[in-house]
Amino acid sequence: MVIVSLGHGKCVEFVKKYGLPFLMVGGGGYTIRNVSRCWTYETSVALGVEIANELPYNDYFEYFGPDFKLHISPSNMANQNTPEYLEKIK
């Protein structure tokens, strides 16, 4: 299991530790299934609530397909970000 948006969750925790009101807003250009997972996870971090990987049925359940879990399973997808490419865009 891979925790969705762990880096974003850490950012939410960082901002939250100041105890000030904050507003979380998103960007665009993402796949709906990843956005659903990301915002669900980040909202749980902002609220200080742990939620189960097994999501209950809800009006937006289909956005969490194909496995209908909060966190995604690792895949064997090749990482196409070569060290040279990453260095170039740094």
C-alpha positions as CSV (number, residue, x, y, z in Angstrom):
1,M,0.0,0.0,0.0
2,V,1.2,3.5,-0.8
3,I,0.0,6.4,1.2
4,V,-1.6,8.8,-1.2
5,S,-0.1,12.3,-1.1
6,L,2.2,11.7,1.9
7,G,4.1,14.9,1.0
8,H,1.0,17.0,0.8
9,G,-0.2,15.5,4.1
10,K,3.1,16.6,5.7
11,C,2.6,20.1,4.4
12,V,-0.9,20.2,5.9
13,E,0.6,19.0,9.2
14,F,3.3,21.8,9.0
15,V,0.7,24.5,8.5
16,K,-1.6,23.1,11.0
17,K,1.0,23.2,13.8
18,Y,0.8,27.0,13.9
19,G,-2.8,26.8,15.1
20,L,-4.0,29.5,12.7
21,P,-7.0,29.2,10.4
22,F,-6.1,28.0,6.9
23,L,-7.8,27.3,3.6
24,M,-6.8,24.4,1.4
25,V,-7.3,24.9,-2.3
26,G,-6.4,22.7,-5.2
27,G,-5.0,23.1,-8.7
28,G,-5.9,21.2,-11.8
29,G,-4.9,18.8,-14.4
30,Y,-5.1,15.7,-12.3
31,T,-7.0,12.4,-12.8
32,I,-10.2,12.3,-10.8
33,R,-9.3,9.0,-9.0
34,N,-6.1,10.5,-7.7
35,V,-7.6,13.8,-6.8
36,S,-10.4,12.0,-4.8
37,R,-7.8,10.1,-2.8
38,C,-5.5,13.1,-2.3
39,W,-8.3,15.4,-1.0
40,T,-9.8,12.7,1.2
41,Y,-6.4,12.0,2.8
42,E,-5.4,15.7,3.1
43,T,-8.8,16.6,4.6
44,S,-8.4,13.8,7.2
45,V,-5.0,15.2,8.1
46,A,-6.3,18.7,8.4
47,L,-9.1,17.4,10.7
48,G,-6.8,15.2,12.7
49,V,-8.8,12.1,11.9
50,E,-7.5,8.8,10.7
51,I,-9.6,7.1,8.2
52,A,-9.6,3.5,7.1
53,N,-8.2,2.4,3.8
54,E,-11.5,0.6,3.2
55,L,-13.8,3.4,2.2
56,P,-17.5,3.2,3.0
57,Y,-20.0,3.5,0.2
58,N,-20.9,7.1,-0.5
59,D,-22.2,9.4,-3.3
60,Y,-18.6,9.6,-4.8
61,F,-17.6,6.0,-4.3
62,E,-17.1,5.5,-8.0
63,Y,-14.3,8.1,-8.1
64,F,-12.1,5.7,-6.0
65,G,-12.2,2.9,-8.5
66,P,-11.0,0.5,-9.6
67,D,-10.1,-0.8,-6.1
68,F,-12.3,1.6,-4.0
69,K,-9.6,2.1,-1.4
70,L,-8.1,5.3,-0.1
71,H,-4.5,4.3,-0.7
72,I,-3.2,3.0,-4.0
73,S,-1.3,-0.3,-4.4
74,P,2.2,-0.2,-5.7
75,S,2.5,-1.0,-9.4
76,N,5.3,-2.1,-11.6
77,M,5.0,1.0,-13.7
78,A,8.5,2.2,-14.8
79,N,9.7,5.5,-13.5
80,Q,10.4,7.5,-16.6
81,N,12.0,10.4,-14.7
82,T,15.6,9.8,-15.5
83,P,18.3,11.4,-13.3
84,E,19.3,13.5,-16.3
85,Y,15.7,14.8,-16.8
86,L,15.4,15.6,-13.1
87,E,18.7,17.5,-13.1
88,K,17.6,19.4,-16.2
89,I,14.4,20.7,-14.7
90,K,15.9,21.4,-11.3
